[in-house]
Amino acid sequence: MTMTMTVQIAIVAAVFVAGVGIAGLFFWLRENGAAQKKVTEYRDVYEPLFADLWSDEMHRRLAALFVAQRVAKSRSTAKRLASVLISFIRRRLSAEGAESYEDVRLALDILGSDAVRGAQKAAGQNIDLGGIDFRGAALFGVDFEGFRLVQCNFDRCQLASTKLVDADMSGASLVGANLQGADLRRANLSEADVSEADFSHARLNGANFSNVNISGAILAEAQGFIQDQLDLAYGDSETALPERMRFVAGRTRPRRSSTSEA
């Protein structure tokens, strides 16, 4: 092989490599540009929408949530929505003087949709509402299945017919909550305070009652509540238990007097 032919081959190879590199750069720029365009489009379309979530006016917040509900039908957008909705709920319930919880209920319904749940599961993330103060909120029938509700405050909440299957409610406070007909199968209630809560017709199969305060709670007509669960909890003489169920020794505490409660 002559020197000229060797040089020609080297030039051809160099041109080929350069061509591959340029083509690769072109495709990378195109894909990156497309991804950036999607992000920009998402921001341009939805940021004005999300801005209304922080409005002081209920009708604006509801309008934003109705649009978000339509957006949440696709997993790709649902993934982005989850964190926004969780932030909204936290901020909304931290405000004083809430006149209504209609917007919170709608945000919770969107979080419980199949698309949002699927997007969070695909990302290896739970729907985490831990530590939120829901006190007094009317949340009839809300689907909290599988949610992380650690140390939430549900005191005096209306939680009738809610779905709390597999929810982590460890350390939560549900003092005086209405849980009639709620589904708490396999829920983790360990260390929770459910004193004076009404569990009439609630489903408690497999729920974790380790160190749960059930003082004054109504459990007489609860479904699936067994002696093994009661043995892990503690209460007082005002706890309404199913027939033939009794506290084991050392698991009852004196009823607080009205003076101490005050």
N, C-alpha and C positions, 0 to 999 in steps of 0.2 A: 504494500500500500504506500502510495506516495505521500509526501508531506502535504501537498495541496488537498488530496482527498481526506486526509486526517483532519485538516483545518475545516474543511467543508462539513464533515460529520459533526465536529465539535460545535460549529455554528448552528447547524440544524438542531442539535440537542439543546443548545442554549435557548434557541428560539422557542422550541417545544416547551421547555420548562417555564420560560417566561410567559408563554401563552397559557399554560395551566394555572400559573400563579395569578395572572390577570383575570382569567375566567373565574377562579376561586374567589378572588377579591370582589368581582362583579356580583356573583351570586350571594356572597356574604353581605355586601352592601344592600342588595335588593331585599334579602330576607330581614336584615336588621332594620332597613327602612320601613318594610311592611309592618314589622312588630312595633316600631316606634309610632307609625301612623295609627295603628290600632289603639295604642296607649293614648295618643293625642286625641283621637276621635272619642274614646271613652271619657277622657277628662273633659273635653269640650261639651259633650252631650250631658254627662251625668253630674259634673260638679255643680252646675247651676241648680240641678234637682236637689242634690244633697244639701245645698245651702239652705233650702227651705225646711230641711229637717230641724234646723236650729232656730227656726222662727218662733216668736212669742205667740203666734196665732195658730190655734188648733187647726183651722181649715187649711192653712198652708202646709202644716206638717202632714195632715192626712192626704192632701193632694200628692205630696212627694212620695208618701208611702204607697199610694195606689199605683203610681208609675213604677216604683221599686218592685212591687208585687208582680207586675208584668215582666219586668227585666229578669226577675228571679226564676223564670221558667227555663233558662238556659244555664247549664253548669258553669260555663266559662265566666258569665257575669255574676252568677250566684256566689262564686268564690270571693269576688271583690266585695259583694254586698254584705256578707256576714260580719266582717269587722266593722263596717260602717254602722250597721244596725245595732250591734252590741254596744258600740260607743254611744249611739243615740239613746239607747235604753238607760245606760248608766248615767248619762248627763241629765236626761229627762226626769229620772226618779230622784236625782240629787237636788232638784229645784224645790223650793218651798211653795206651799199653797197650790198644789196641783188641783185643777178644777175637774178633771176627768182623766180616765186612763184609756180612752178609746184608741189613741195613737199607740200607746204601749202594747195593748192587746194585738193591734194589727202588725206591729213590728215583730212580736213574738210569733204570730201566725206565719209570717214570712220566714222567720228563722227555722220554724218547724216544717217547712215545705220540703218535699222530696229533693228538689234541685239543690237547695242550700245544704241539706244534710249530706247529700251525695258529694258535693264539692268539698265540704269540710272533711268527710271521711277519706276522700281521695288524697287530700293534703295531709292526712294523719293528724288532724286536729279535732278536738271536741268543741262543742258550742259552750263556751265558758261564760257564765253569768255570775260567777262566784262573788260573794260579798255584797250584792246589790240589795238595797233596802226597798222592798215591795210593800211595806206596812200599809194595811188598809185597802190595798188595791183589789178591785173586782176582776178576777181572772178566771171566771167560770169556763170550764171546758178547754182551757189552753193545753196544747200538746208540748209537754216538757220532756218527753221520752228521751232518755240517754243524756240529758243536759247535765252540765256540771253546775250545781247550785250550792256549793260548799259555803257555809256560813252566811247564807242569805237570810234576810229578815222577812218572814211572811206573817208576822203577828197580825191577828184580826183580819187576815186576807180571806176573800171569798174564793175558795179553790174547789168548790163542788164540781164533780165530774171531770176534773183535770186528769191528764195522763202523765204520770210520773214514773212509768215503768223504767227500771234500770237507771233512774236518775241518782246522782251522787248529791245527797243532801246532808252530808256529815257536818255536824256542828251548826246546822241551821236552827233558826228560831221560828216556831209556828204556834206561838202561844195564842189560844183562842181562835185558831183558824178553822174555817168551815171546810172540811174535807169529805163531806157526804158524797158517797158514790165515786170518789176518786180512785184511780188505779195506781197503786204503789207497789205492784209486784216487783220483787227483787230490788227495790229502792234501798239505798244505803242511808239510814237515818242515824247512824252511830253518833253518840254525843249530842244529839239534837234535843231541843226542848219543845215538846208538843203538849205541854200542860194546858188543860182546858180545851184542847182541840176536839172537834167532833168528827169521828171516823165512822159514823153510821153508814153501813152498806159499802164502805170502802173495801177494796181488795188489797190485802196485805200479805198474800202468799210469798214466802221467801224474803220478805223485807228484813233488813238488819236493824234490830232494836238494841244493840249493845250500848249500855249506859244512857239510854234515852229516858228523859224525864216525862212520864205520862201522868203526873199528878193532876187529878181532876179531869182527865181526858175521857171521852165517851167512846168506849171500844166494845160495848155490849153486843152490838149488831154488826161488828166488822166481820168481813169474810176472810177466811184463811189465816186468821190470827190464832196461834197455838201457844200452848204452855211453854214450849222451848223459847219462844220469843219473849214472853212475859218474864221468864226467869232471868233474862239479860237486862231488862229494864228496871226502873224503880218508880214508885208512885206513892199515893197516900190513900186514906180512907174514902176520899171522894172520887177515886178512879172507878169508872163504871166498866166492869169486866164481863166477858161472856160467862154464861152459867157454868158453874163447877170449876172455874179457873181461879187460882189464888196466888198471891205473891209468896215467894219463898222467903224464909227468915232473913232479915237484914236488908230486904229490898224495898221496904216502905219507909217513908219519912213523915214526920209530924206535919199536919196541915198548918200552913202559915196563918197567923191570926190577922184579922183585918187591920190591927194596929201596925203590924210589921209590914203588911202589904202597902200601907199608906206611906 
